[in-house]
């Protein structure tokens, strides 16, 4: 009875020892993936801080972006911040560069910048991953401009709560973009965050953070990102030079009798600034501009698929066309983008 009592007394301990032996002998599961700290450390060198025009109330002079090539191509949002000749890009290590605007697409609200640097860590936008509802994601951006110099971008954790179309939200959200978006359950779309990167838990690029969008019907904010596959084609075209601004130093023969805004019947706003936007102030009656349906306050964005960020750029682009040439204009009217074609023989010199 005494021995039996000893065995019964130590039975719980013996069972625990046996279970410990089984656990030790069983194979351990492999790690699920890199740690969160390692993922963030890998992504941060691909992020940049962008500074340009702005600085007034509710017009921040900064936004976010990320590198998409080893040779210094930067993807970001197309905004007023880039409406200047002095765009500054600050890398994760604190190095600062003056950037060139290669091109933009107002329909996707994206722009590609170029800095003179090589061998940079970057995302390969052509191999971007695709997210599904419920995926955990990370949002990298310089929200509120809190990072300067070599300080890292801010990182937010969230979940993809929906994948939907922004088209159905017209009238509620004012934006020219119409297409798929990821809706995130975190407050990702803050001042300065536009142009940031949305990645998966392994640090693979998923999307670009969009601008701040407020629902005018419910006064709620939309936290969203545009999937990278939607951007690839346009980004490739911009990097290939198909939609880049025309430089003043290009050796191009100008026609003897060039096209002008006056010939088209367009009266622009006064050029009071070095980079005055090409807004239409008035349209003369009986002119090609009136026949095409152009209106005062229309903003001319493209001439024959070339971006014209200023009134000077618009006039320079038209000066390269003969008065008998057709010209295609893309204008922004409110939040709507409109394409018009004005035919040849547009009138006598004014």
Buried (B, 14 or more C-beta within 10 A) or exposed (E): EEEEEEEEEEEEEEEEEEEEEEEEEEEEEEEEEBEBEEBBEBBBBBBBBBBBBBEEEEEBBBBBBBBBBEBBBBBBBBBBBBBBEEBBBBBBEEBEBEBBBBBBBBBBBBBBBBBEBEEBBBBEBEEBBBBEEEBEBBBBBBBEBEBEEEEBBBBBEBBBBEBBEBEEBBEBBBBBBBEBBBBBEBEBBBBBBBBBBBBBBBBBBBBBBBBBBBBEEEEEBBBBBBBBBBBBEBBEBBBEEEBBBBEEEEEEEEEEEBBBBBBBBBBBBEEEEEBBBBBBEBBBEEBBBBBBEBEEEBBBBBBBEBBBBBBBBBBBBBEBBEBEBBBEBBBBBEEEBBEBEBEEEBBEEE
